[in-house]
Amino acid sequence: MSGNSSAKPNANFTDFVRRITSVPHSEIKAKLDAEKAAKQVSKTSSRVSGVSSKRAT
């Protein structure tokens, strides 16, 4: 094993979890809402073109 990981094997994981939990909920929600809006725009634009994404069976 390397010298760094033998001192605190969970140090990297703990730091990672701290970074995740330090992000405010409002920031995460804003990013998700922006992605959702972008997806809705792309779905709408594909419908407008008149091309269906489903095949007729």
C-alpha positions, -999 to 999 in steps of 0.1 A, spaced: 0 0 0 11 36 -5 23 57 24 -6 82 21 -35 58 24 -21 39 54 -25 68 78 -62 75 72 -78 51 47 -111 69 48 -98 105 46 -105 109 9 -140 96 13 -147 118 43 -134 149 24 -156 139 -6 -187 136 16 -180 169 33 -178 187 -1 -210 171 -12 -229 180 19 -216 216 19 -234 224 -14 -267 243 -7 -299 227 -18 -309 258 -37 -278 256 -58 -285 219 -67 -322 226 -74 -313 256 -97 -290 234 -118 -316 206 -120 -343 231 -130 -321 245 -158 -313 210 -171 -350 201 -171 -359 233 -190 -332 226 -216 -345 191 -221 -381 204 -225 -369 229 -252 -352 201 -271 -383 179 -270 -404 207 -281 -381 216 -310 -381 180 -323 -419 179 -322 -421 211 -342 -399 197 -370 -426 171 -376 -403 142 -373 -414 114 -350 -389 96 -330 -411 65 -327 -413 39 -355 -447 27 -367 -452 -10 -361 
